[in-house]
Amino acid sequence: DAGITQSPRYKITETGRQVTLMCHQTWSHSYMFWYRQDLGHGLRLIYYSAAADITDKGEVPDGYVVSRSKTENFPLTLESATRSQTSVYFCASSVSTDTQYFGPGTRLTVL
Amino acid sequence: DQQVKQNSPSLSVQEGRISILNCDYTNSMFDYFLWYKKYPAEGPTFLISISSIKDKNEDGRFTVFLNKSAKHLSLHIVPSQPGDSAVYFCAARDNYGQNFVFGPGTRLSVLP
């Protein structure tokens, strides 16, 4: 099906482990984004990408790594997970820098 | 300090009445504003947007008003329906075009 998907939908991990959240879109949108949603903060931008092999930091990039070797995929890696990274993570894509289309989210718990 | 504020965490409205959701921003470099709606366990979905060169944009039951001098925008939903019950996020884009800032959201409950 066309659209934007995220996997896994739920993940529980332990402090210090590496975790990768996957994002895949079938629209061939140029732009892709990663946000985290925390109570009282709304959505905060972690990283974004304007095209394959082009990435840039958002508001809260510390502790996260991204890559974009293919237009359709934009994985987010927590190299050494911390409890403060417990959150709901949303991936989004857009044709240009206006309307973004969001995935269903990944709920990550770091114990 | 939050650049996009939604000072009402929640709002309850009777079905058929008008819902007014408010959003304030502090950064005068924002040039494009959006409203998203979010249901539980789903991602946000785009609702309506407005460019800083306009003061009003309408789409069916949804109208967004922008007051640049006050750095304030509002979303009007008329008439409100139970299916409108969701969390609404206001978002703003800076004029570099790639940085989006979201407000904390307002939970709207439309009562039948």
HADDOCK unambig.tbl for C-alpha pairs under 7 A between the chains (distance, minus, plus):
assign (segid A and resid 40 and name CA) (segid B and resid 104 and name CA) 5.29 0.50 0.50
assign (segid A and resid 41 and name CA) (segid B and resid 103 and name CA) 6.93 0.50 0.50
assign (segid A and resid 41 and name CA) (segid B and resid 104 and name CA) 4.75 0.50 0.50
assign (segid A and resid 42 and name CA) (segid B and resid 102 and name CA) 5.88 0.50 0.50
assign (segid A and resid 42 and name CA) (segid B and resid 103 and name CA) 5.36 0.50 0.50
assign (segid A and resid 42 and name CA) (segid B and resid 104 and name CA) 3.65 0.50 0.50
assign (segid A and resid 42 and name CA) (segid B and resid 105 and name CA) 5.94 0.50 0.50
assign (segid A and resid 43 and name CA) (segid B and resid 102 and name CA) 5.58 0.50 0.50
assign (segid A and resid 44 and name CA) (segid B and resid 101 and name CA) 6.90 0.50 0.50
assign (segid A and resid 44 and name CA) (segid B and resid 102 and name CA) 6.78 0.50 0.50
assign (segid A and resid 90 and name CA) (segid B and resid 43 and name CA) 6.91 0.50 0.50
assign (segid A and resid 97 and name CA) (segid B and resid 97 and name CA) 5.79 0.50 0.50
assign (segid A and resid 97 and name CA) (segid B and resid 98 and name CA) 5.87 0.50 0.50
assign (segid A and resid 99 and name CA) (segid B and resid 46 and name CA) 6.85 0.50 0.50
assign (segid A and resid 101 and name CA) (segid B and resid 45 and name CA) 6.67 0.50 0.50
assign (segid A and resid 102 and name CA) (segid B and resid 43 and name CA) 5.35 0.50 0.50
assign (segid A and resid 102 and name CA) (segid B and resid 44 and name CA) 5.94 0.50 0.50
assign (segid A and resid 102 and name CA) (segid B and resid 45 and name CA) 6.70 0.50 0.50
assign (segid A and resid 103 and name CA) (segid B and resid 43 and name CA) 5.38 0.50 0.50
assign (segid A and resid 104 and name CA) (segid B and resid 41 and name CA) 6.98 0.50 0.50
assign (segid A and resid 104 and name CA) (segid B and resid 42 and name CA) 4.71 0.50 0.50
assign (segid A and resid 104 and name CA) (segid B and resid 43 and name CA) 4.32 0.50 0.50
assign (segid A and resid 105 and name CA) (segid B and resid 42 and name CA) 6.72 0.50 0.50
assign (segid A and resid 105 and name CA) (segid B and resid 43 and name CA) 5.90 0.50 0.50
